[in-house]
Amino acid sequence: MPFTPWPDDIAERYRREGIWSGAGLADMLADHAKSRPEGIAVVDVTGRLSYAELADRVEAAAARLLTVGLEPGDIAVVQSHNGIDYLVVLFALLRLGVVPVCALPAHREAEIGYFCRHTDAAAYLHPGEPVHEGIAASVRGTVPVIMTIELAAAPGTSTVELPPRPVGGELALLQLSGGSTGVPKLIPRTHDDYLYSVRIAAEVCELDQSTVYLCALPVAHNFPLSSPGILGVLWAGGTVVMAADPSPDTCFRLIDDTGVTMTALVPALALVWLRAARQRDWKPQSLRVLQVGGARLDAAAAAEVFPVLGARVQQVFGMAEGLVCYTRYDDDDELNHTTQGRPASQWDEVRVVDDDDQPVAAGVPGHLLTRGPYTIRGYYRAPAHNEVAFTVDGFYRTGDLVRQGPSGHLTVTGRVKDQINRGGEKIAATEIEERLRRHPGIADAAVIAIPDPDLGERACAVCVADGGDVTAKQVRGFLRGQGIAAYKIPDLVRFVEQLPKTPVGKVDKQRLAAGFAR
């Protein structure tokens, strides 16, 4: 088997307790198509589809993919922008039992080629733009089926008999790791574990048929896909609105026009929205919840969300490998603004340990380890890495540094590999980045380590100015004014027009460090 399954006794317990239902991810559409066929399932710039119409499109697409040679158990690399077509193709693959690799629009030949080779992919489905046609040409000859998303998702009817729907224990999809550099590792998610994560997220976030969710981030990311994301909303019978891009110009209009009640952003985008809303004096009438995840949100920014947007902020912290934490709607402001939430499920197991895997005292920062009914037991075809990334008793080493409060809420203090060792003093890059973003003249920032012959490493703050002029001296003075230790003040401050990103949307600190170390 190309991935590590849950031990038999644990899997059996999850089934016995009803945690794993045995259902497939595609079942939710068939169920809603019968129970509320006229309900609106998805909206994009091209139009809208009811649940019955979406289910019909999915069946037609599944038949089309079967006709061109795909079979249950095959793997298909899928790359597209947000839109109805992506949703149709995703569910068509899930319906067939063909495993999608959730590639991102920003991926290019190196990543797509790797995914195709590493999985022995049977298909590459792409948006049909010139850059993607070039990628298609680079894998042609090794991938049997190459097709555009638009063609795969086109309306139609077919008399082709489809195979039975997949069941819970089968591999459903391959998500991508959120590592800061290199080619992402592939994360195997079964129908059982992924559907449970979707169900529990929908319950925690109190989704129902009245939920209108704006998908502003690239939908293939685990956060907007399942936390609770589009899958959680569709499971609850709500409506998904697909945004072509996450800009205020696009999304503010969609929120007003479609009555969006919930959306999700990363911290940098949340700050952009807050600035734009203040400048335009825009306060949406329908928006109730703004989720923020993907990185830690500064407490001061979290406190601004309700006054500016009239929506409660919900912090989300998790990983495509499994564990997801949420602040709850009844949390007080202190928990909601300063923590990244507590585990979604009572079945999530969390350990906070020191460098020797020994538990730390309550409230003391340590390494986050986790296991549970929706946290994987191993990466796809990566036995050597799995020996390092997982403990012998199945806990996943997340690479996050956290402290856990008495309520179970976690506060993320940094990443294991994202610290600067300045003459023996450890500087958490996350802390300084959050403080830098509070500066009214800084739109975004990253703190990196620069080699130093005397100190070992020096801290360098790389900032994106938010218009106007801001100097290195002003930046250092601003940080000193926040009362932090002197050794945490960056030795260097540099300015760039934009921060480089990895294909999965993380700041590429390796590229930054290479550029400024010269």
C-alpha positions as CSV (number, residue, x, y, z in Angstrom):
1,M,0.0,0.0,0.0
2,P,1.4,3.4,-0.9
3,F,0.3,5.0,2.3
4,T,0.1,4.0,6.0
5,P,-3.4,3.1,7.1
6,W,-4.7,3.4,10.7
7,P,-4.1,0.3,12.8
8,D,-7.0,-2.2,12.5
9,D,-8.1,-1.9,16.1
10,I,-8.2,1.9,16.0
11,A,-10.0,1.9,12.6
12,E,-12.6,-0.5,14.0
13,R,-13.1,1.6,17.0
14,Y,-13.7,4.7,14.8
15,R,-16.3,2.8,12.8
16,R,-18.0,1.3,15.9
17,E,-18.3,4.8,17.5
18,G,-19.8,6.2,14.3
19,I,-16.9,8.6,13.7
20,W,-16.2,7.0,10.3
21,S,-19.5,6.5,8.5
22,G,-18.4,4.4,5.6
23,A,-19.9,6.9,3.2
24,G,-18.1,8.5,0.2
25,L,-17.6,12.2,-0.3
26,A,-19.7,12.2,-3.4
27,D,-22.7,10.9,-1.5
28,M,-23.6,14.4,-0.1
29,L,-24.5,15.7,-3.6
30,A,-26.7,12.8,-4.4
31,D,-28.5,13.2,-1.0
32,H,-29.2,16.9,-1.4
33,A,-30.2,16.4,-5.1
34,K,-33.1,14.3,-3.7
35,S,-33.9,16.2,-0.5
36,R,-33.6,19.8,-1.8
37,P,-33.1,19.7,-5.6
38,E,-33.9,23.4,-6.2
39,G,-31.5,24.7,-3.5
40,I,-28.6,26.7,-4.9
41,A,-25.4,24.8,-4.5
42,V,-22.8,27.0,-6.3
43,V,-22.5,30.4,-7.9
44,D,-19.7,31.9,-10.0
45,V,-19.3,34.5,-12.7
46,T,-20.8,32.2,-15.3
47,G,-24.0,31.5,-13.4
48,R,-25.4,29.2,-10.7
49,L,-26.4,25.6,-10.3
50,S,-29.0,24.0,-8.0
51,Y,-28.1,20.8,-6.2
52,A,-30.0,18.8,-8.8
53,E,-28.2,20.6,-11.7
54,L,-24.8,20.1,-10.0
55,A,-25.5,16.4,-9.4
56,D,-26.5,16.0,-13.1
57,R,-23.3,17.8,-14.2
58,V,-21.2,15.6,-12.0
59,E,-22.8,12.4,-13.4
60,A,-22.2,13.6,-17.0
61,A,-18.6,14.5,-16.2
62,A,-18.0,11.2,-14.5
63,A,-19.3,9.4,-17.6
64,R,-17.1,11.5,-19.9
65,L,-14.0,10.8,-17.8
66,L,-14.9,7.0,-17.8
67,T,-15.3,7.1,-21.6
68,V,-11.8,8.6,-22.1
69,G,-10.2,5.8,-20.1
70,L,-10.1,6.7,-16.5
71,E,-11.0,3.9,-14.0
72,P,-11.6,3.6,-10.3
73,G,-8.3,3.6,-8.5
74,D,-6.5,5.8,-11.1
75,I,-4.9,9.1,-10.0
76,A,-5.6,12.4,-11.8
77,V,-3.6,15.6,-11.3
78,V,-6.2,18.5,-11.2
79,Q,-5.3,22.1,-11.7
80,S,-7.8,24.9,-12.0
81,H,-9.0,28.3,-10.8
82,N,-12.0,28.8,-8.6
83,G,-15.2,28.1,-10.4
84,I,-18.1,25.8,-11.1
85,D,-16.1,23.7,-13.5
86,Y,-13.6,22.8,-10.8
87,L,-16.3,21.7,-8.4
88,V,-18.0,19.5,-11.1
89,V,-14.7,17.8,-12.0
90,L,-13.7,17.3,-8.4
91,F,-17.0,15.6,-7.5
92,A,-16.9,13.6,-10.8
93,L,-13.5,12.1,-9.8
94,L,-14.7,11.4,-6.3
95,R,-17.8,9.8,-7.8
96,L,-15.8,7.5,-10.0
97,G,-13.2,6.6,-7.4
98,V,-10.4,8.4,-9.3
99,V,-8.1,10.1,-6.9
100,P,-7.5,13.8,-7.5
101,V,-4.2,15.4,-6.7
102,C,-5.2,18.9,-5.6
103,A,-2.7,20.9,-7.5
104,L,-2.7,24.7,-7.3
105,P,-3.0,27.3,-10.1
106,A,0.5,28.5,-9.4
107,H,2.1,25.1,-9.9
108,R,4.3,24.8,-13.0
109,E,6.2,22.1,-14.9
110,A,8.4,21.1,-11.9
111,E,5.6,20.5,-9.5
112,I,3.1,19.0,-12.0
113,G,5.7,16.8,-13.5
114,Y,6.7,15.5,-10.1
115,F,3.1,14.8,-9.1
116,C,2.5,12.9,-12.3
117,R,5.6,10.8,-12.0
118,H,5.3,10.2,-8.2
119,T,1.8,8.9,-8.5
120,D,1.9,7.3,-11.9
121,A,-1.0,9.6,-12.8
122,A,-3.4,8.5,-15.4
123,A,-4.6,12.1,-16.2
124,Y,-3.7,15.7,-16.1
125,L,-6.8,18.1,-16.0
126,H,-6.0,21.8,-16.5
127,P,-7.6,25.2,-17.2
128,G,-6.5,25.3,-20.9
129,E,-4.5,28.6,-20.6
130,P,-1.3,28.9,-22.6
131,V,0.9,28.3,-19.6
132,H,-1.0,25.1,-18.7
133,E,-0.9,23.9,-22.3
134,G,2.8,24.2,-22.0
135,I,2.7,22.1,-18.8
136,A,0.5,19.6,-20.6
137,A,3.0,19.3,-23.4
138,S,5.8,18.6,-20.9
139,V,3.9,15.6,-19.4
140,R,2.4,14.3,-22.7
141,G,3.7,10.8,-23.3
142,T,3.9,9.9,-19.7
143,V,0.2,10.7,-18.8
144,P,-2.4,8.9,-20.8
145,V,-5.3,11.4,-20.5
146,I,-4.8,15.1,-20.8
147,M,-8.0,17.2,-20.9
148,T,-9.1,20.8,-20.0
149,I,-11.3,21.3,-17.0
150,E,-13.9,23.1,-19.2
151,L,-14.2,20.1,-21.5
152,A,-14.4,17.6,-18.6
153,A,-17.1,19.6,-16.9
154,A,-19.2,20.5,-19.9
155,P,-23.0,19.8,-19.6
156,G,-24.3,16.7,-21.2
157,T,-26.0,13.4,-20.8
158,S,-24.7,9.9,-21.1
159,T,-26.0,6.4,-21.1
160,V,-22.6,5.1,-19.8
161,E,-23.1,3.0,-16.7
162,L,-21.0,4.3,-13.8
163,P,-19.3,2.0,-11.3
164,P,-20.6,1.9,-7.6
165,R,-19.7,5.0,-5.5
166,P,-16.5,4.6,-3.5
167,V,-16.9,3.7,0.2
168,G,-15.2,5.1,3.3
169,G,-11.9,3.2,3.6
170,E,-10.8,3.9,0.0
171,L,-8.3,6.7,-0.9
172,A,-10.3,9.8,-1.8
173,L,-7.8,12.5,-2.7
174,L,-4.2,13.6,-2.3
175,Q,-3.7,16.9,-0.6
176,L,-0.4,18.9,-0.6
177,S,1.8,19.6,2.4
178,G,2.3,23.2,3.3
179,G,6.1,23.1,3.6
180,S,7.8,26.4,3.1
181,T,10.2,25.2,0.4
182,G,10.6,22.5,-2.1
183,V,8.1,20.2,-3.8
184,P,5.1,19.5,-1.6
185,K,4.7,16.0,-0.1
186,L,1.5,14.2,-0.9
187,I,-1.1,13.7,1.8
188,P,-3.4,10.7,1.4
189,R,-7.0,11.3,2.7
190,T,-9.6,8.6,2.7
191,H,-13.3,9.1,2.3
192,D,-13.8,8.1,6.0
193,D,-11.3,10.5,7.5
194,Y,-11.8,13.4,5.2
195,L,-15.6,13.3,5.4
196,Y,-15.4,13.2,9.2
197,S,-13.2,16.3,9.2
198,V,-15.8,18.0,7.0
199,R,-18.7,16.9,9.2
200,I,-17.1,18.0,12.5
201,A,-16.0,21.3,11.0
202,A,-19.5,22.0,9.8
203,E,-20.8,21.3,13.2
204,V,-18.3,23.5,15.0
205,C,-18.9,26.3,12.6
206,E,-22.7,25.9,12.9
207,L,-23.3,25.6,9.1
208,D,-26.8,25.0,7.8
209,Q,-28.8,25.6,4.6
210,S,-28.8,29.3,5.1
211,T,-24.9,29.5,5.0
212,V,-23.6,31.3,1.9
213,Y,-19.8,30.8,1.8
214,L,-17.5,32.9,-0.3
215,C,-14.5,30.9,-1.6
216,A,-11.9,33.6,-2.0
217,L,-8.7,31.6,-1.5
218,P,-7.6,29.1,-4.1
219,V,-10.1,26.2,-3.6
220,A,-7.6,23.4,-3.8
221,H,-6.0,24.5,-0.5
222,N,-7.2,22.4,2.4
223,F,-8.5,25.5,4.3
224,P,-11.1,26.7,1.8
225,L,-11.8,23.1,0.6
226,S,-12.7,21.5,4.0
227,S,-12.2,23.6,7.1
228,P,-15.2,23.7,6.7
229,G,-14.8,25.2,3.3
230,I,-16.8,24.3,0.3
231,L,-17.2,20.7,1.3
232,G,-18.5,21.6,4.7
233,V,-21.0,24.0,3.2
234,L,-22.2,21.5,0.6
235,W,-22.5,18.8,3.3
236,A,-24.7,21.2,5.3
237,G,-26.8,22.1,2.2
238,G,-25.7,25.7,1.9
239,T,-24.4,27.7,-1.0
240,V,-20.9,28.2,-2.3
241,V,-19.9,31.4,-4.1
242,M,-16.7,31.1,-6.1
243,A,-14.5,34.3,-6.3
244,A,-12.2,34.6,-9.3
245,D,-9.6,36.4,-7.0
246,P,-9.5,37.5,-3.4
247,S,-9.2,41.2,-4.0
248,P,-11.6,43.6,-2.2
249,D,-12.8,44.9,-5.6
250,T,-14.0,41.4,-6.5
251,C,-15.1,40.0,-3.1
252,F,-16.8,43.1,-1.7
253,R,-19.1,43.1,-4.7
254,L,-19.8,39.4,-4.4
255,I,-20.6,39.7,-0.7
256,D,-23.1,42.4,-1.3
257,D,-24.7,40.8,-4.4
258,T,-25.0,37.2,-3.1
259,G,-25.6,37.8,0.6
260,V,-22.4,36.0,1.7
261,T,-22.5,35.0,5.4
262,M,-19.1,33.5,5.8
263,T,-15.7,33.6,4.2
264,A,-12.0,32.6,4.9
265,L,-8.8,34.5,4.4
266,V,-5.1,34.3,5.3
267,P,-3.8,37.1,7.7
268,A,-2.2,39.2,5.0
269,L,-5.4,39.3,3.0
270,A,-7.5,40.0,6.1
271,L,-5.3,43.1,6.7
272,V,-5.8,44.2,3.0
273,W,-9.6,43.8,3.4
274,L,-9.6,45.7,6.7
275,R,-7.7,48.6,5.1
276,A,-9.9,48.7,2.1
277,A,-13.1,48.5,4.2
278,R,-12.0,51.5,6.3
279,Q,-11.0,53.5,3.2
280,R,-14.3,52.8,1.5
281,D,-16.4,53.0,4.6
282,W,-17.8,49.6,3.6
283,K,-19.6,47.4,6.1
284,P,-21.4,44.3,4.7
285,Q,-24.9,43.7,5.8
286,S,-24.9,39.9,5.4
287,L,-21.4,38.8,6.6
288,R,-21.4,37.1,9.9
289,V,-18.1,35.2,10.2
290,L,-14.6,35.9,8.9
291,Q,-12.3,32.9,9.3
292,V,-8.6,33.6,9.3
293,G,-6.1,30.8,9.1
294,G,-2.9,29.7,7.3
295,A,-0.8,31.7,9.7
296,R,-1.2,33.3,13.0
297,L,-3.4,36.4,13.1
298,D,-2.2,39.3,15.3
299,A,-4.4,39.9,18.3
300,A,-4.8,43.6,17.4
301,A,-5.9,42.8,13.9
302,A,-8.4,40.2,15.2
303,A,-9.9,42.8,17.5
304,E,-10.5,45.1,14.5
305,V,-12.6,42.6,12.5
306,F,-16.0,43.2,14.2
307,P,-15.7,47.0,14.5
308,V,-14.7,47.3,10.8
309,L,-16.7,44.5,9.1
310,G,-19.4,43.8,11.6
311,A,-18.5,40.1,11.5
312,R,-17.1,37.9,14.2
313,V,-13.6,36.6,13.6
314,Q,-12.9,32.9,13.9
315,Q,-9.3,31.8,14.1
316,V,-8.5,28.5,12.4
317,F,-5.2,26.6,12.8
318,G,-4.5,23.3,11.2
319,M,-2.8,21.3,8.5
320,A,-3.7,19.4,5.5
321,E,-2.3,16.3,7.3
322,G,-5.2,16.4,9.7
323,L,-5.7,18.3,13.0
324,V,-7.7,21.5,12.7
325,C,-8.5,23.9,15.6
326,Y,-11.1,26.6,15.7
327,T,-12.0,29.3,18.1
328,R,-15.7,28.9,19.0
329,Y,-18.4,31.5,18.6
330,D,-19.0,31.6,22.4
331,D,-15.3,32.1,23.2
332,D,-14.6,35.4,25.0
333,D,-12.5,38.1,23.2
334,E,-9.3,37.1,25.0
335,L,-9.5,33.5,23.6
336,N,-10.9,34.6,20.2
337,H,-8.2,37.2,19.6
338,T,-5.1,35.7,21.1
339,T,-5.4,31.9,20.5
340,Q,-5.7,29.8,17.4
341,G,-8.6,27.7,18.8
342,R,-8.9,24.2,20.2
343,P,-9.2,20.9,18.3
344,A,-12.4,20.3,16.4
345,S,-13.1,16.9,17.7
346,Q,-13.0,15.3,21.1
347,W,-11.2,12.4,19.4
348,D,-8.2,14.6,18.5
349,E,-5.2,13.7,20.6
350,V,-2.7,16.5,21.3
351,R,0.7,16.4,22.9
352,V,3.0,19.4,23.6
353,V,6.5,18.2,24.2
354,D,10.1,19.3,24.6
355,D,13.0,18.4,22.3
356,D,13.1,14.9,23.9
357,D,9.4,14.2,23.4
358,Q,8.7,14.7,27.1
359,P,5.5,16.6,28.0
360,V,6.0,20.3,29.0
361,A,4.2,22.0,31.8
362,A,0.9,23.7,31.0
363,G,1.3,27.0,29.3
364,V,4.9,26.3,28.3
365,P,5.7,26.4,24.6
366,G,6.7,23.1,23.0
367,H,6.5,20.9,19.9
368,L,2.9,20.0,18.8
369,L,2.3,16.3,18.1
370,T,-1.1,15.0,17.2
371,R,-3.1,11.9,16.1
372,G,-6.8,11.2,15.6
373,P,-9.5,10.0,13.2
374,Y,-8.6,12.5,10.5
375,T,-4.9,12.9,11.0
376,I,-2.9,10.8,8.6
377,R,-0.5,8.1,9.7
378,G,2.0,8.6,6.8
379,Y,2.7,10.5,3.6
380,Y,2.1,9.0,0.2
381,R,5.0,6.9,-1.0
382,A,7.4,8.5,1.5
383,P,8.6,5.7,3.9
384,A,11.9,7.4,4.8
385,H,10.3,10.7,5.6
386,N,7.5,9.0,7.6
387,E,10.1,7.6,10.0
388,V,11.0,11.2,10.9
389,A,7.6,12.8,10.7
390,F,5.7,10.3,12.9
391,T,6.4,8.8,16.3
392,V,6.4,5.1,16.8
393,D,2.9,5.3,18.3
394,G,1.5,7.2,15.4
395,F,1.6,10.9,16.4
396,Y,2.3,13.3,13.6
397,R,5.1,15.8,14.3
398,T,3.5,19.0,13.0
399,G,6.6,21.2,13.2
400,D,4.6,23.8,15.0
401,L,5.6,25.4,18.3
402,V,2.6,26.0,20.6
403,R,1.5,26.5,24.1
404,Q,-1.8,25.1,25.4
405,G,-4.0,26.9,27.9
406,P,-6.3,25.4,30.5
407,S,-9.3,25.5,28.1
408,G,-7.4,23.4,25.5
409,H,-6.9,26.4,23.2
410,L,-3.6,26.5,21.4
411,T,-1.5,29.6,20.8
412,V,1.0,29.2,18.0
413,T,4.4,30.6,18.9
414,G,6.3,29.7,15.7
415,R,7.7,26.9,13.6
416,V,10.5,24.6,14.6
417,K,12.5,25.7,11.5
418,D,11.5,29.3,11.7
419,Q,13.7,30.6,14.5
420,I,16.7,32.8,14.4
421,N,19.5,31.8,16.8
422,R,21.3,35.1,17.4
423,G,24.2,34.4,19.6
424,G,22.3,31.8,21.6
425,E,19.2,34.0,21.9
426,K,16.2,32.4,20.1
427,I,14.0,34.8,18.1
428,A,10.6,33.5,16.9
429,A,10.1,35.0,13.4
430,T,6.3,34.8,13.7
431,E,6.3,37.2,16.7
432,I,8.4,39.9,15.0
433,E,6.4,39.5,11.7
434,E,3.1,40.1,13.6
435,R,4.5,43.2,15.3
436,L,5.9,44.6,12.0
437,R,2.4,44.2,10.3
438,R,1.0,46.5,13.0
439,H,3.0,49.4,11.5
440,P,0.6,51.5,9.5
441,G,3.2,51.8,6.7
442,I,3.9,48.1,6.3
443,A,1.6,45.9,4.3
444,D,3.5,42.6,4.9
445,A,6.8,41.4,6.4
446,A,9.0,38.3,6.7
447,V,11.8,37.8,9.2
448,I,14.7,35.7,8.0
449,A,18.1,34.6,9.3
450,I,21.3,35.9,7.8
451,P,24.6,34.1,8.5
452,D,27.0,36.1,10.8
453,P,30.6,35.1,11.7
454,D,30.3,36.4,15.2
455,L,26.7,35.8,16.3
456,G,26.0,32.8,14.1
457,E,22.8,34.4,12.7
458,R,21.4,37.9,12.5
459,A,17.7,38.8,12.1
460,C,16.7,40.5,8.9
461,A,13.2,42.0,8.5
462,V,12.1,42.1,4.9
463,C,9.1,44.5,4.5
464,V,6.6,45.5,1.9
465,A,5.7,49.1,2.3
466,D,2.0,50.1,2.2
467,G,2.5,53.2,0.1
468,G,4.3,56.3,1.5
469,D,7.8,56.3,2.8
470,V,9.0,54.3,5.8
471,T,12.6,53.9,6.8
472,A,14.6,51.2,8.6
473,K,15.2,53.5,11.5
474,Q,11.5,54.1,11.9
475,V,10.8,50.4,11.7
476,R,13.3,49.6,14.5
477,G,11.9,52.5,16.6
478,F,8.4,51.2,16.2
479,L,9.5,47.8,17.4
480,R,11.3,49.2,20.4
481,G,8.2,51.2,21.3
482,Q,6.4,47.8,21.7
483,G,8.6,47.0,24.7
484,I,10.3,43.8,23.3
485,A,13.7,42.6,24.2
486,A,16.6,44.4,22.5
487,Y,17.9,41.2,20.9
488,K,14.6,40.8,19.0
489,I,15.0,44.0,17.1
490,P,16.1,43.0,13.6
491,D,19.7,43.8,12.8
492,L,18.8,44.5,9.2
493,V,15.6,46.0,7.7
494,R,15.1,45.7,3.9
495,F,12.3,46.7,1.6
496,V,10.9,44.8,-1.4
497,E,7.9,45.3,-3.7
498,Q,6.5,41.9,-2.8
499,L,7.5,38.8,-0.9
500,P,8.3,35.7,-3.0
501,K,5.9,32.8,-2.5
502,T,6.1,29.1,-2.9
503,P,3.6,27.3,-5.2
504,V,1.5,26.5,-2.1
505,G,1.2,30.2,-1.3
506,K,3.7,30.4,1.7
507,V,6.4,33.0,1.9
508,D,9.5,31.5,0.3
509,K,12.0,32.3,3.0
510,Q,14.7,30.2,1.3
511,R,14.6,32.5,-1.7
512,L,14.6,35.6,0.5
513,A,17.5,34.4,2.5
514,A,19.5,33.5,-0.6
515,G,18.9,36.9,-2.0
516,F,19.9,38.9,1.1
517,A,22.8,36.8,2.1
518,R,24.8,37.8,-0.9
